[in-house]
Amino acid sequence: MPVVHVNLIKGRTKEQKALMANEISETIHKHSGAPKEVVIVTFNDVDPDSWAQGGTLFSDK
């Protein structure tokens, strides 16, 4: 059973996550042959002050 972890800066809606989960599941199914129903997608919402890129917190961008 494929498991996909998605890390995102907080702020996506439930509807956006549902669309992403569906498309990710479809892609895994298409390329691996695993039934879509067994694909697990988890979302990790990260506070902008807990994530940095190039030494700068996202909350400071």
All heavy atoms as TSV, in Angstrom:
chain	resi	resn	atom	element	x	y	z
A	1	MET	N	N	0.840	-1.167	0.000
A	1	MET	CA	C	0.000	0.000	0.000
A	1	MET	C	C	0.889	1.234	0.000
A	1	MET	O	O	1.674	1.443	0.921
A	1	MET	CB	C	-0.928	-0.073	1.203
A	1	MET	CG	C	-1.043	1.137	2.050
A	1	MET	SD	S	-2.141	0.975	3.464
A	1	MET	CE	C	-1.467	-0.374	4.372
A	2	PRO	N	N	0.814	2.054	-1.049
A	2	PRO	CA	C	1.622	3.266	-1.129
A	2	PRO	C	C	1.152	4.315	-0.116
A	2	PRO	O	O	-0.047	4.501	0.090
A	2	PRO	CB	C	1.395	3.774	-2.553
A	2	PRO	CG	C	0.836	2.607	-3.304
A	2	PRO	CD	C	0.111	1.792	-2.299
A	3	VAL	N	N	2.127	4.977	0.510
A	3	VAL	CA	C	1.839	6.068	1.440
A	3	VAL	C	C	2.618	7.294	0.968
A	3	VAL	O	O	3.826	7.218	0.767
A	3	VAL	CB	C	2.248	5.711	2.884
A	3	VAL	CG1	C	1.971	6.868	3.822
A	3	VAL	CG2	C	1.526	4.447	3.354
A	4	VAL	N	N	1.921	8.403	0.802
A	4	VAL	CA	C	2.533	9.647	0.340
A	4	VAL	C	C	2.354	10.693	1.429
A	4	VAL	O	O	1.236	10.919	1.898
A	4	VAL	CB	C	1.874	10.137	-0.974
A	4	VAL	CG1	C	2.499	11.445	-1.436
A	4	VAL	CG2	C	1.960	9.073	-2.056
A	5	HIS	N	N	3.463	11.318	1.838
A	5	HIS	CA	C	3.422	12.382	2.841
A	5	HIS	C	C	3.626	13.716	2.126
A	5	HIS	O	O	4.590	13.875	1.373
A	5	HIS	CB	C	4.523	12.198	3.884
A	5	HIS	CG	C	4.419	10.900	4.614
A	5	HIS	ND1	N	3.544	10.701	5.651
A	5	HIS	CD2	C	5.075	9.732	4.433
A	5	HIS	CE1	C	3.681	9.457	6.092
A	5	HIS	NE2	N	4.601	8.845	5.366
A	6	VAL	N	N	2.734	14.668	2.388
A	6	VAL	CA	C	2.807	15.978	1.758
A	6	VAL	C	C	2.971	17.025	2.850
A	6	VAL	O	O	2.111	17.134	3.739
A	6	VAL	CB	C	1.534	16.270	0.920
A	6	VAL	CG1	C	1.629	17.637	0.267
A	6	VAL	CG2	C	1.303	15.172	-0.113
A	7	ASN	N	N	4.072	17.767	2.799
A	7	ASN	CA	C	4.304	18.856	3.744
A	7	ASN	C	C	3.932	20.168	3.071
A	7	ASN	O	O	4.410	20.452	1.962
A	7	ASN	CB	C	5.769	18.905	4.166
A	7	ASN	CG	C	6.167	17.679	4.943
A	7	ASN	OD1	O	5.476	17.251	5.852
A	7	ASN	ND2	N	7.291	17.086	4.577
A	8	LEU	N	N	3.099	20.949	3.748
A	8	LEU	CA	C	2.623	22.216	3.201
A	8	LEU	C	C	2.653	23.298	4.266
A	8	LEU	O	O	2.435	23.020	5.443
A	8	LEU	CB	C	1.158	22.087	2.746
A	8	LEU	CG	C	0.818	21.106	1.648
A	8	LEU	CD1	C	-0.686	20.882	1.608
A	8	LEU	CD2	C	1.295	21.644	0.318
A	9	ILE	N	N	2.883	24.532	3.826
A	9	ILE	CA	C	2.668	25.655	4.723
A	9	ILE	C	C	1.162	25.728	4.990
A	9	ILE	O	O	0.350	25.562	4.084
A	9	ILE	CB	C	3.162	26.973	4.082
A	9	ILE	CG1	C	4.670	26.938	3.853
A	9	ILE	CG2	C	2.786	28.176	4.936
A	9	ILE	CD1	C	5.516	26.923	5.103
A	10	LYS	N	N	0.791	25.946	6.239
A	10	LYS	CA	C	-0.627	26.025	6.604
A	10	LYS	C	C	-1.374	27.016	5.721
A	10	LYS	O	O	-0.807	28.013	5.282
A	10	LYS	CB	C	-0.782	26.472	8.061
A	10	LYS	CG	C	-0.595	25.384	9.053
A	10	LYS	CD	C	-0.913	25.885	10.454
A	10	LYS	CE	C	-0.763	24.746	11.439
A	10	LYS	NZ	N	-1.051	25.161	12.803
A	11	GLY	N	N	-2.650	26.720	5.499
A	11	GLY	CA	C	-3.487	27.664	4.769
A	11	GLY	C	C	-4.311	27.049	3.653
A	11	GLY	O	O	-5.193	27.701	3.120
A	12	ARG	N	N	-4.043	25.790	3.300
A	12	ARG	CA	C	-4.847	25.154	2.251
A	12	ARG	C	C	-6.182	24.740	2.837
A	12	ARG	O	O	-6.286	24.342	3.986
A	12	ARG	CB	C	-4.148	23.915	1.695
A	12	ARG	CG	C	-3.048	24.081	0.652
A	12	ARG	CD	C	-2.367	25.387	0.654
A	12	ARG	NE	N	-1.254	25.453	-0.280
A	12	ARG	CZ	C	0.003	25.595	0.113
A	12	ARG	NH1	N	0.321	25.637	1.383
A	12	ARG	NH2	N	0.955	25.714	-0.792
A	13	THR	N	N	-7.219	24.829	2.024
A	13	THR	CA	C	-8.555	24.454	2.473
A	13	THR	C	C	-8.737	22.947	2.397
A	13	THR	O	O	-7.966	22.238	1.733
A	13	THR	CB	C	-9.633	25.117	1.603
A	13	THR	OG1	O	-9.530	24.586	0.262
A	13	THR	CG2	C	-9.490	26.633	1.575
A	14	LYS	N	N	-9.778	22.473	3.042
A	14	LYS	CA	C	-10.140	21.052	2.979
A	14	LYS	C	C	-10.387	20.647	1.527
A	14	LYS	O	O	-9.976	19.566	1.089
A	14	LYS	CB	C	-11.390	20.823	3.827
A	14	LYS	CG	C	-11.877	19.403	3.826
A	14	LYS	CD	C	-13.121	19.253	4.691
A	14	LYS	CE	C	-13.664	17.850	4.646
A	14	LYS	NZ	N	-14.862	17.686	5.486
A	15	GLU	N	N	-11.029	21.523	0.766
A	15	GLU	CA	C	-11.332	21.234	-0.634
A	15	GLU	C	C	-10.052	21.120	-1.465
A	15	GLU	O	O	-9.936	20.233	-2.316
A	15	GLU	CB	C	-12.255	22.313	-1.214
A	15	GLU	CG	C	-13.654	22.308	-0.645
A	15	GLU	CD	C	-13.766	22.931	0.762
A	15	GLU	OE1	O	-12.843	23.679	1.195
A	15	GLU	OE2	O	-14.772	22.646	1.435
A	16	GLN	N	N	-9.087	21.999	-1.220
A	16	GLN	CA	C	-7.816	21.928	-1.941
A	16	GLN	C	C	-7.091	20.625	-1.626
A	16	GLN	O	O	-6.551	19.976	-2.522
A	16	GLN	CB	C	-6.922	23.119	-1.579
A	16	GLN	CG	C	-7.388	24.438	-2.164
A	16	GLN	CD	C	-6.576	25.602	-1.642
A	16	GLN	OE1	O	-6.395	25.744	-0.438
A	16	GLN	NE2	N	-6.097	26.437	-2.548
A	17	LYS	N	N	-7.089	20.241	-0.359
A	17	LYS	CA	C	-6.429	18.997	0.034
A	17	LYS	C	C	-7.129	17.790	-0.575
A	17	LYS	O	O	-6.477	16.831	-1.008
A	17	LYS	CB	C	-6.378	18.873	1.550
A	17	LYS	CG	C	-5.426	19.855	2.196
A	17	LYS	CD	C	-5.461	19.684	3.704
A	17	LYS	CE	C	-4.620	20.706	4.407
A	17	LYS	NZ	N	-4.680	20.553	5.872
A	18	ALA	N	N	-8.449	17.820	-0.634
A	18	ALA	CA	C	-9.195	16.712	-1.236
A	18	ALA	C	C	-8.832	16.566	-2.710
A	18	ALA	O	O	-8.632	15.446	-3.201
A	18	ALA	CB	C	-10.697	16.928	-1.063
A	19	LEU	N	N	-8.725	17.682	-3.430
A	19	LEU	CA	C	-8.346	17.629	-4.844
A	19	LEU	C	C	-6.922	17.099	-5.015
A	19	LEU	O	O	-6.660	16.274	-5.893
A	19	LEU	CB	C	-8.477	19.017	-5.478
A	19	LEU	CG	C	-9.904	19.518	-5.678
A	19	LEU	CD1	C	-9.900	20.987	-6.085
A	19	LEU	CD2	C	-10.633	18.676	-6.715
A	20	MET	N	N	-6.006	17.576	-4.157
A	20	MET	CA	C	-4.625	17.083	-4.227
A	20	MET	C	C	-4.571	15.592	-3.930
A	20	MET	O	O	-3.889	14.834	-4.637
A	20	MET	CB	C	-3.733	17.834	-3.242
A	20	MET	CG	C	-3.346	19.215	-3.699
A	20	MET	SD	S	-2.094	19.959	-2.617
A	20	MET	CE	C	-3.128	20.550	-1.296
A	21	ALA	N	N	-5.280	15.148	-2.890
A	21	ALA	CA	C	-5.277	13.728	-2.522
A	21	ALA	C	C	-5.797	12.872	-3.671
A	21	ALA	O	O	-5.238	11.807	-3.962
A	21	ALA	CB	C	-6.103	13.506	-1.262
A	22	ASN	N	N	-6.838	13.341	-4.330
A	22	ASN	CA	C	-7.403	12.593	-5.450
A	22	ASN	C	C	-6.396	12.488	-6.597
A	22	ASN	O	O	-6.175	11.404	-7.142
A	22	ASN	CB	C	-8.696	13.238	-5.933
A	22	ASN	CG	C	-9.352	12.414	-7.012
A	22	ASN	OD1	O	-9.659	11.249	-6.815
A	22	ASN	ND2	N	-9.551	13.016	-8.168
A	23	GLU	N	N	-5.780	13.602	-6.961
A	23	GLU	CA	C	-4.834	13.580	-8.077
A	23	GLU	C	C	-3.581	12.772	-7.748
A	23	GLU	O	O	-3.066	12.044	-8.604
A	23	GLU	CB	C	-4.477	15.005	-8.494
A	23	GLU	CG	C	-5.655	15.676	-9.171
A	23	GLU	CD	C	-5.259	16.864	-10.021
A	23	GLU	OE1	O	-4.128	16.894	-10.550
A	23	GLU	OE2	O	-6.105	17.753	-10.162
A	24	ILE	N	N	-3.100	12.886	-6.523
A	24	ILE	CA	C	-1.935	12.089	-6.112
A	24	ILE	C	C	-2.279	10.604	-6.184
A	24	ILE	O	O	-1.512	9.794	-6.716
A	24	ILE	CB	C	-1.470	12.489	-4.698
A	24	ILE	CG1	C	-0.858	13.896	-4.718
A	24	ILE	CG2	C	-0.485	11.468	-4.135
A	24	ILE	CD1	C	-0.664	14.517	-3.343
A	25	SER	N	N	-3.442	10.242	-5.662
A	25	SER	CA	C	-3.874	8.835	-5.682
A	25	SER	C	C	-4.020	8.327	-7.107
A	25	SER	O	O	-3.619	7.198	-7.420
A	25	SER	CB	C	-5.189	8.675	-4.917
A	25	SER	OG	O	-5.011	9.030	-3.569
A	26	GLU	N	N	-4.599	9.135	-7.980
A	26	GLU	CA	C	-4.753	8.755	-9.392
A	26	GLU	C	C	-3.391	8.537	-10.046
A	26	GLU	O	O	-3.196	7.579	-10.796
A	26	GLU	CB	C	-5.518	9.834	-10.160
A	26	GLU	CG	C	-7.005	9.872	-9.895
A	26	GLU	CD	C	-7.751	8.702	-10.521
A	26	GLU	OE1	O	-7.215	8.003	-11.417
A	26	GLU	OE2	O	-8.899	8.479	-10.103
A	27	THR	N	N	-2.438	9.402	-9.759
A	27	THR	CA	C	-1.106	9.297	-10.357
A	27	THR	C	C	-0.382	8.044	-9.874
A	27	THR	O	O	0.233	7.323	-10.676
A	27	THR	CB	C	-0.279	10.558	-10.043
A	27	THR	OG1	O	-0.951	11.690	-10.608
A	27	THR	CG2	C	1.129	10.460	-10.612
A	28	ILE	N	N	-0.454	7.780	-8.567
A	28	ILE	CA	C	0.168	6.563	-8.035
A	28	ILE	C	C	-0.462	5.338	-8.685
A	28	ILE	O	O	0.236	4.410	-9.120
A	28	ILE	CB	C	0.035	6.494	-6.494
A	28	ILE	CG1	C	0.773	7.653	-5.824
A	28	ILE	CG2	C	0.501	5.143	-5.963
A	28	ILE	CD1	C	2.276	7.618	-5.967
A	29	HIS	N	N	-1.785	5.326	-8.779
A	29	HIS	CA	C	-2.494	4.209	-9.419
A	29	HIS	C	C	-2.036	4.044	-10.874
A	29	HIS	O	O	-1.701	2.940	-11.308
A	29	HIS	CB	C	-4.002	4.447	-9.357
A	29	HIS	CG	C	-4.776	3.572	-10.276
A	29	HIS	ND1	N	-4.893	2.217	-10.085
A	29	HIS	CD2	C	-5.468	3.857	-11.408
A	29	HIS	CE1	C	-5.630	1.698	-11.064
A	29	HIS	NE2	N	-5.977	2.675	-11.879
A	30	LYS	N	N	-1.999	5.150	-11.607
A	30	LYS	CA	C	-1.644	5.115	-13.031
A	30	LYS	C	C	-0.243	4.551	-13.258
A	30	LYS	O	O	-0.028	3.770	-14.173
A	30	LYS	CB	C	-1.740	6.521	-13.609
A	30	LYS	CG	C	-1.331	6.640	-15.059
A	30	LYS	CD	C	-1.434	8.084	-15.528
A	30	LYS	CE	C	-0.904	8.245	-16.936
A	30	LYS	NZ	N	-0.932	9.655	-17.372
A	31	HIS	N	N	0.698	4.952	-12.419
A	31	HIS	CA	C	2.092	4.582	-12.677
A	31	HIS	C	C	2.575	3.345	-11.920
A	31	HIS	O	O	3.610	2.779	-12.276
A	31	HIS	CB	C	3.002	5.776	-12.373
A	31	HIS	CG	C	2.760	6.923	-13.304
A	31	HIS	ND1	N	3.156	6.923	-14.621
A	31	HIS	CD2	C	2.116	8.104	-13.108
A	31	HIS	CE1	C	2.795	8.044	-15.197
A	31	HIS	NE2	N	2.154	8.784	-14.299
A	32	SER	N	N	1.827	2.922	-10.889
A	32	SER	CA	C	2.277	1.745	-10.141
A	32	SER	C	C	1.339	0.557	-10.293
A	32	SER	O	O	1.712	-0.564	-9.985
A	32	SER	CB	C	2.407	2.074	-8.645
A	32	SER	OG	O	1.126	2.156	-8.046
A	33	GLY	N	N	0.117	0.845	-10.704
A	33	GLY	CA	C	-0.866	-0.225	-10.803
A	33	GLY	C	C	-1.572	-0.531	-9.498
A	33	GLY	O	O	-2.487	-1.343	-9.452
A	34	ALA	N	N	-1.144	0.125	-8.407
A	34	ALA	CA	C	-1.818	-0.081	-7.117
A	34	ALA	C	C	-3.234	0.472	-7.211
A	34	ALA	O	O	-3.441	1.537	-7.797
A	34	ALA	CB	C	-1.057	0.638	-6.004
A	35	PRO	N	N	-4.204	-0.249	-6.666
A	35	PRO	CA	C	-5.567	0.279	-6.681
A	35	PRO	C	C	-5.617	1.628	-5.962
A	35	PRO	O	O	-4.985	1.820	-4.917
A	35	PRO	CB	C	-6.375	-0.769	-5.910
A	35	PRO	CG	C	-5.550	-2.010	-5.949
A	35	PRO	CD	C	-4.130	-1.559	-6.000
A	36	LYS	N	N	-6.356	2.560	-6.534
A	36	LYS	CA	C	-6.469	3.899	-5.947
A	36	LYS	C	C	-6.938	3.827	-4.499
A	36	LYS	O	O	-6.515	4.618	-3.655
A	36	LYS	CB	C	-7.439	4.731	-6.785
A	36	LYS	CG	C	-7.603	6.139	-6.313
A	36	LYS	CD	C	-8.559	6.917	-7.202
A	36	LYS	CE	C	-8.864	8.265	-6.598
A	36	LYS	NZ	N	-9.841	9.002	-7.379
A	37	GLU	N	N	-7.782	2.854	-4.199
A	37	GLU	CA	C	-8.383	2.726	-2.867
A	37	GLU	C	C	-7.371	2.400	-1.767
A	37	GLU	O	O	-7.664	2.571	-0.598
A	37	GLU	CB	C	-9.479	1.657	-2.878
A	37	GLU	CG	C	-10.650	1.992	-3.777
A	37	GLU	CD	C	-10.370	1.777	-5.271
A	37	GLU	OE1	O	-9.478	0.968	-5.626
A	37	GLU	OE2	O	-11.030	2.437	-6.090
A	38	VAL	N	N	-6.188	1.915	-2.130
A	38	VAL	CA	C	-5.201	1.570	-1.102
A	38	VAL	C	C	-4.141	2.653	-0.906
A	38	VAL	O	O	-3.289	2.538	-0.030
A	38	VAL	CB	C	-4.520	0.203	-1.379
A	38	VAL	CG1	C	-5.547	-0.895	-1.519
A	38	VAL	CG2	C	-3.595	0.272	-2.586
A	39	VAL	N	N	-4.183	3.695	-1.730
A	39	VAL	CA	C	-3.200	4.781	-1.632
A	39	VAL	C	C	-3.566	5.672	-0.448
A	39	VAL	O	O	-4.701	6.138	-0.326
A	39	VAL	CB	C	-3.145	5.606	-2.930
A	39	VAL	CG1	C	-2.159	6.765	-2.786
A	39	VAL	CG2	C	-2.776	4.725	-4.120
A	40	ILE	N	N	-2.596	5.902	0.430
A	40	ILE	CA	C	-2.797	6.773	1.589
A	40	ILE	C	C	-2.014	8.057	1.350
A	40	ILE	O	O	-0.838	8.029	0.988
A	40	ILE	CB	C	-2.316	6.092	2.883
A	40	ILE	CG1	C	-3.177	4.869	3.162
A	40	ILE	CG2	C	-2.330	7.072	4.057
A	40	ILE	CD1	C	-2.684	4.032	4.312
A	41	VAL	N	N	-2.678	9.202	1.553
A	41	VAL	CA	C	-2.038	10.513	1.444
A	41	VAL	C	C	-2.212	11.211	2.783
A	41	VAL	O	O	-3.328	11.308	3.298
A	41	VAL	CB	C	-2.673	11.362	0.321
A	41	VAL	CG1	C	-1.999	12.726	0.243
A	41	VAL	CG2	C	-2.586	10.641	-1.022
A	42	THR	N	N	-1.094	11.655	3.362
A	42	THR	CA	C	-1.174	12.409	4.607
A	42	THR	C	C	-0.670	13.825	4.354
A	42	THR	O	O	0.246	14.040	3.565
A	42	THR	CB	C	-0.331	11.775	5.731
A	42	THR	OG1	O	1.046	11.833	5.373
A	42	THR	CG2	C	-0.745	10.339	5.992
A	43	PHE	N	N	-1.309	14.794	5.018
A	43	PHE	CA	C	-0.906	16.193	4.907
A	43	PHE	C	C	-0.349	16.653	6.244
A	43	PHE	O	O	-0.960	16.424	7.288
A	43	PHE	CB	C	-2.104	17.070	4.514
A	43	PHE	CG	C	-2.602	16.791	3.120
A	43	PHE	CD1	C	-3.686	15.963	2.916
A	43	PHE	CD2	C	-1.962	17.344	2.025
A	43	PHE	CE1	C	-4.150	15.687	1.641
A	43	PHE	CE2	C	-2.407	17.069	0.741
A	43	PHE	CZ	C	-3.503	16.244	0.543
A	44	ASN	N	N	0.817	17.263	6.204
A	44	ASN	CA	C	1.435	17.834	7.386
A	44	ASN	C	C	1.437	19.342	7.201
A	44	ASN	O	O	2.188	19.877	6.383
A	44	ASN	CB	C	2.862	17.305	7.554
A	44	ASN	CG	C	3.529	17.835	8.789
A	44	ASN	OD1	O	2.881	18.148	9.774
A	44	ASN	ND2	N	4.836	17.939	8.734
A	45	ASP	N	N	0.562	20.044	7.933
A	45	ASP	CA	C	0.481	21.500	7.857
A	45	ASP	C	C	1.536	22.112	8.773
A	45	ASP	O	O	1.533	21.873	9.980
A	45	ASP	CB	C	-0.908	21.981	8.277
A	45	ASP	CG	C	-1.984	21.576	7.289
A	45	ASP	OD1	O	-1.705	21.618	6.082
A	45	ASP	OD2	O	-3.089	21.214	7.728
A	46	VAL	N	N	2.415	22.883	8.191
A	46	VAL	CA	C	3.532	23.473	8.919
A	46	VAL	C	C	3.313	24.974	9.075
A	46	VAL	O	O	2.955	25.659	8.110
A	46	VAL	CB	C	4.860	23.206	8.169
A	46	VAL	CG1	C	6.035	23.808	8.910
A	46	VAL	CG2	C	5.059	21.716	7.939
A	47	ASP	N	N	3.529	25.477	10.291
A	47	ASP	CA	C	3.441	26.916	10.518
A	47	ASP	C	C	4.543	27.613	9.725
A	47	ASP	O	O	5.676	27.116	9.661
A	47	ASP	CB	C	3.616	27.252	12.001
A	47	ASP	CG	C	2.405	26.883	12.832
A	47	ASP	OD1	O	1.268	27.115	12.366
A	47	ASP	OD2	O	2.597	26.357	13.937
A	48	PRO	N	N	4.246	28.777	9.146
A	48	PRO	CA	C	5.259	29.489	8.372
A	48	PRO	C	C	6.501	29.854	9.189
A	48	PRO	O	O	7.582	30.012	8.631
A	48	PRO	CB	C	4.545	30.759	7.903
A	48	PRO	CG	C	3.093	30.438	7.974
A	48	PRO	CD	C	2.945	29.441	9.082
A	49	ASP	N	N	6.356	29.954	10.520
A	49	ASP	CA	C	7.531	30.263	11.335
A	49	ASP	C	C	8.287	29.006	11.755
A	49	ASP	O	O	9.251	29.076	12.513
A	49	ASP	CB	C	7.162	31.113	12.553
A	49	ASP	CG	C	6.174	30.437	13.489
A	49	ASP	OD1	O	5.622	29.376	13.128
A	49	ASP	OD2	O	5.947	30.976	14.582
A	50	SER	N	N	7.858	27.846	11.240
A	50	SER	CA	C	8.548	26.589	11.518
A	50	SER	C	C	9.194	26.000	10.267
A	50	SER	O	O	9.604	24.843	10.253
A	50	SER	CB	C	7.557	25.564	12.093
A	50	SER	OG	O	7.095	25.985	13.343
A	51	TRP	N	N	9.271	26.809	9.209
A	51	TRP	CA	C	9.829	26.336	7.959
A	51	TRP	C	C	10.668	27.457	7.358
A	51	TRP	O	O	10.226	28.600	7.284
A	51	TRP	CB	C	8.709	25.970	6.997
A	51	TRP	CG	C	9.080	24.996	5.921
A	51	TRP	CD1	C	10.307	24.797	5.366
A	51	TRP	CD2	C	8.201	24.115	5.254
A	51	TRP	NE1	N	10.252	23.837	4.399
A	51	TRP	CE2	C	8.953	23.401	4.302
A	51	TRP	CE3	C	6.850	23.857	5.341
A	51	TRP	CZ2	C	8.403	22.449	3.460
A	51	TRP	CZ3	C	6.313	22.905	4.509
A	51	TRP	CH2	C	7.080	22.203	3.584
A	52	ALA	N	N	11.870	27.128	6.937
A	52	ALA	CA	C	12.764	28.129	6.356
A	52	ALA	C	C	13.308	27.634	5.027
A	52	ALA	O	O	13.441	26.436	4.796
A	52	ALA	CB	C	13.922	28.430	7.303
A	53	GLN	N	N	13.624	28.583	4.179
A	53	GLN	CA	C	14.277	28.275	2.903
A	53	GLN	C	C	15.399	29.292	2.726
A	53	GLN	O	O	15.180	30.499	2.874
A	53	GLN	CB	C	13.288	28.385	1.741
A	53	GLN	CG	C	13.903	28.069	0.396
A	53	GLN	CD	C	12.883	28.162	-0.730
A	53	GLN	OE1	O	11.818	28.753	-0.574
A	53	GLN	NE2	N	13.208	27.572	-1.845
A	54	GLY	N	N	16.577	28.798	2.443
A	54	GLY	CA	C	17.713	29.682	2.267
A	54	GLY	C	C	18.028	30.499	3.521
A	54	GLY	O	O	18.554	31.599	3.429
A	55	GLY	N	N	17.682	29.963	4.682
A	55	GLY	CA	C	17.959	30.630	5.932
A	55	GLY	C	C	16.919	31.646	6.359
A	55	GLY	O	O	17.060	32.285	7.394
A	56	THR	N	N	15.848	31.785	5.575
A	56	THR	CA	C	14.792	32.744	5.895
A	56	THR	C	C	13.491	32.007	6.185
A	56	THR	O	O	13.064	31.167	5.393
A	56	THR	CB	C	14.562	33.712	4.717
A	56	THR	OG1	O	15.795	34.377	4.416
A	56	THR	CG2	C	13.509	34.751	5.044
A	57	LEU	N	N	12.907	32.325	7.335
A	57	LEU	CA	C	11.609	31.731	7.673
A	57	LEU	C	C	10.553	32.177	6.658
A	57	LEU	O	O	10.572	33.319	6.202
A	57	LEU	CB	C	11.174	32.145	9.075
A	57	LEU	CG	C	12.010	31.621	10.223
A	57	LEU	CD1	C	11.567	32.283	11.530
A	57	LEU	CD2	C	11.881	30.108	10.332
A	58	PHE	N	N	9.653	31.280	6.338
A	58	PHE	CA	C	8.577	31.625	5.422
A	58	PHE	C	C	7.711	32.759	5.981
A	58	PHE	O	O	7.158	33.546	5.225
A	58	PHE	CB	C	7.727	30.391	5.092
A	58	PHE	CG	C	8.287	29.584	3.972
A	58	PHE	CD1	C	9.375	28.748	4.179
A	58	PHE	CD2	C	7.754	29.655	2.694
A	58	PHE	CE1	C	9.922	27.995	3.148
A	58	PHE	CE2	C	8.286	28.915	1.655
A	58	PHE	CZ	C	9.371	28.079	1.881
A	59	SER	N	N	7.609	32.831	7.303
A	59	SER	CA	C	6.813	33.896	7.911
A	59	SER	C	C	7.461	35.274	7.712
A	59	SER	O	O	6.793	36.298	7.849
A	59	SER	CB	C	6.629	33.629	9.400
A	59	SER	OG	O	7.887	33.540	10.059
A	60	ASP	N	N	8.730	35.302	7.357
A	60	ASP	CA	C	9.434	36.577	7.119
A	60	ASP	C	C	9.527	36.935	5.638
A	60	ASP	O	O	10.109	37.952	5.296
A	60	ASP	CB	C	10.843	36.517	7.720
A	60	ASP	CG	C	10.823	36.454	9.240
A	60	ASP	OD1	O	9.821	36.883	9.836
A	60	ASP	OD2	O	11.807	35.946	9.813
A	61	LYS	N	N	8.978	36.093	4.794
A	61	LYS	CA	C	9.046	36.377	3.345
A	61	LYS	C	C	7.917	37.277	2.935
A	61	LYS	O	O	6.865	37.282	3.467
A	61	LYS	CB	C	8.996	35.080	2.537
A	61	LYS	CG	C	10.274	34.284	2.670
A	61	LYS	CD	C	10.255	33.095	1.744
A	61	LYS	CE	C	11.591	32.404	1.812
A	61	LYS	NZ	N	11.880	31.596	0.686
